[in-house]
Amino acid sequence: MTLIDKCPGTINIRTPTIEIKNCPECGEEVEIFSDEKKATCKCGFTIFNDLQSCIEWCRYAEECIGEEQFRKLKK
C-alpha cells in the first residue's frame, strides 16, 4: 500500500458520502455528494457544497484521485 492509498485527505473524494441540505429558496431537501461542487434543487436553485480538500494544495492530488476527478473538482 502506498502513501496515496492511505491519504486521509481524499477519503470523501475517493469514497463519496451523501449529505442532505435544505434549499434556502424553497426548503426542499437536496442530496449532494461529498465529491460534487454543486447540486440543483427541483425549484432550480443551485446548492453549493462546502468542498474543502487537499486538491487545492497537495502536489500529489492529481495522482491520488485520478486525472478526471482532479480536473472536475479544479474547475
C-alpha positions as CSV (number, residue, x, y, z in Angstrom):
1,M,0.0,0.0,0.0
2,T,1.4,3.4,-1.0
3,L,1.1,6.7,0.8
4,I,-1.5,7.7,-1.7
5,D,-3.7,4.7,-0.7
6,K,-3.5,5.9,2.9
7,C,-4.2,9.6,2.3
8,P,-6.9,10.7,4.7
9,G,-7.4,14.0,2.8
10,T,-9.2,12.3,-0.1
11,I,-11.5,9.9,1.6
12,N,-14.6,11.9,0.8
13,I,-13.5,12.2,-2.9
14,R,-12.5,8.5,-3.4
15,T,-15.4,7.2,-1.4
16,P,-18.2,9.8,-1.7
17,T,-20.8,10.2,1.1
18,I,-24.2,11.8,0.6
19,E,-25.4,14.8,2.5
20,I,-28.8,16.3,2.7
21,K,-29.1,20.1,2.5
22,N,-32.2,22.2,2.7
23,C,-32.7,24.6,-0.2
24,P,-32.7,28.2,1.1
25,E,-35.1,29.2,-1.6
26,C,-38.0,26.6,-1.1
27,G,-36.9,24.5,1.8
28,E,-36.9,21.2,-0.2
29,E,-34.3,18.6,0.7
30,V,-31.4,18.3,-1.8
31,E,-29.0,15.4,-2.0
32,I,-25.4,16.4,-2.6
33,F,-22.4,14.0,-2.7
34,S,-19.1,14.9,-1.0
35,D,-17.3,14.9,-4.3
36,E,-19.7,17.3,-6.0
37,K,-19.3,21.1,-6.0
38,K,-23.0,21.8,-6.5
39,A,-26.5,20.3,-6.9
40,T,-29.7,21.8,-8.3
41,C,-32.9,21.8,-6.3
42,K,-36.2,21.0,-8.0
43,C,-37.1,24.7,-7.9
44,G,-33.9,25.4,-9.9
45,F,-31.9,27.0,-7.1
46,T,-28.2,25.9,-7.1
47,I,-26.9,24.5,-3.8
48,F,-23.1,24.6,-3.3
49,N,-21.1,22.1,-1.4
50,D,-18.6,23.4,1.1
51,L,-15.9,21.3,-0.5
52,Q,-12.6,21.9,1.0
53,S,-9.9,19.3,0.3
54,C,-6.3,18.8,-0.2
55,I,-6.6,19.1,-4.0
56,E,-6.1,22.8,-3.6
57,W,-2.6,22.4,-2.1
58,C,-1.2,18.9,-2.3
59,R,1.3,18.2,-5.1
60,Y,0.1,14.6,-5.3
61,A,-3.6,15.3,-5.6
62,E,-4.0,14.6,-9.3
63,E,-2.1,11.3,-8.9
64,C,-4.1,10.4,-5.8
65,I,-7.6,10.9,-7.0
66,G,-7.1,10.5,-10.7
67,E,-6.8,13.0,-13.6
68,E,-10.5,13.0,-14.5
69,Q,-11.8,13.7,-10.9
70,F,-9.0,16.2,-10.3
71,R,-10.0,18.2,-13.4
72,K,-13.7,18.1,-12.5
73,L,-13.0,19.4,-9.0
74,K,-10.5,22.1,-10.1
75,K,-13.0,23.7,-12.5
